[in-house]
Amino acid sequence: MSEIRKISWKSTEVEKLSESLSCQAVFDGTLTQVFIKRGGGAPRHSHSSEEYSSIISGVVKYVFDDREVVVNPGEVLVVPPNVPHWVVALEDAMAVLFFSPSRKDFIPGDVHYLRKGAAG
């Protein structure tokens, strides 16, 4: 049986990925807390994990090949595996993201594509 653990975001390292994006991550599944400055975000990418994006504050736009989806506080967007998308904050934003299965590329120092910032 796995160990029960309690983790505080306050004691979890914040990794600065770019001038507009920083991230905290908890593993065994991947749960992240991201902070995005207005106009910043993540460039076009895809991943083999399903993504659940819960917007806590601010407004975020997800851009897909066939549509754009604006996500507001209190809303959750589910992105299926292997669907290309990019993300831009329409306002300073904080979101909690959960990925299943776990995203090993979120190990601190290894999220290379996010270091580029948002790109259209």
NUTITI-657748 format. One record per residue (C-alpha): x, y, z; residue number from 1. Coordinates in steps of 0.1 Angstrom, whole numbers, always signed. Layout:
BEGIN
       X       Y       Z   seq
       X       Y       Z   NUM
...
This chain:
BEGIN
       X       Y       Z   seq
      +0      +0      +0     1
     +12     +35      -8     2
     +21     +59     +20     3
      -4     +86     +28     4
     +13    +120     +25     5
      +2    +156     +31     6
     +20    +182     +10     7
     +19    +220     +13     8
     +22    +242     -17     9
     +41    +265      +6    10
     +69    +240     +10    11
     +70    +229     -27    12
     +97    +245     -49    13
     +85    +271     -74    14
    +103    +267    -107    15
    +105    +298    -129    16
    +101    +286    -165    17
    +100    +320    -182    18
     +94    +356    -174    19
     +56    +349    -175    20
     +53    +313    -163    21
     +62    +295    -131    22
     +51    +261    -118    23
     +50    +238     -87    24
     +45    +201     -91    25
     +36    +171     -69    26
     +43    +136     -83    27
     +26    +101     -83    28
      +2    +114    -109    29
     +12    +149    -117    30
      -5    +177     -99    31
      +8    +212    -106    32
      +0    +247     -96    33
      +9    +272    -123    34
     +11    +310    -123    35
      +8    +328    -157    36
     +12    +365    -163    37
     -12    +382    -187    38
      -1    +375    -222    39
     +21    +346    -212    40
     +15    +309    -214    41
     +27    +277    -230    42
     +36    +273    -267    43
     +18    +247    -290    44
     +25    +212    -276    45
      +8    +179    -269    46
     +14    +151    -244    47
      +4    +115    -238    48
     -14    +124    -205    49
     -50    +136    -201    50
     -49    +171    -187    51
     -74    +186    -162    52
     -70    +223    -159    53
     -89    +240    -130    54
     -87    +278    -132    55
     -85    +293     -97    56
     -81    +330    -107    57
     -78    +350    -139    58
     -88    +339    -174    59
     -70    +315    -196    60
     -75    +307    -233    61
     -67    +272    -247    62
     -62    +272    -285    63
     -67    +240    -304    64
     -64    +233    -341    65
    -102    +236    -346    66
    -113    +259    -318    67
    -105    +282    -289    68
    -118    +277    -254    69
    -118    +304    -227    70
    -117    +290    -192    71
    -128    +312    -162    72
    -123    +308    -124    73
    -143    +278    -111    74
    -142    +260    -145    75
    -123    +229    -154    76
    -111    +220    -189    77
    -103    +184    -198    78
     -79    +180    -227    79
     -76    +144    -241    80
     -42    +128    -246    81
     -22    +138    -277    82
     -43    +168    -286    83
     -21    +197    -298    84
     -29    +230    -279    85
     -13    +262    -267    86
     -23    +283    -237    87
     -24    +321    -232    88
     -35    +340    -201    89
     -60    +368    -209    90
     -55    +380    -173    91
     -29    +371    -147    92
     -39    +336    -137    93
     -34    +308    -113    94
     -45    +273    -123    95
     -42    +238    -108    96
     -34    +211    -135    97
     -37    +174    -130    98
     -22    +150    -155    99
     -29    +112    -158   100
      -8     +93    -163   101
     +21    +111    -145   102
     +42    +136    -165   103
     +78    +128    -160   104
     +87    +159    -181   105
     +75    +180    -152   106
    +104    +170    -130   107
    +120    +203    -120   108
    +144    +216    -147   109
    +130    +193    -174   110
    +100    +212    -188   111
    +119    +226    -218   112
     +90    +235    -241   113
     +73    +256    -215   114
    +104    +278    -212   115
     +96    +293    -246   116
     +64    +310    -234   117
     +32    +313    -254   118
     +33    +312    -291   119
      +5    +313    -317   120
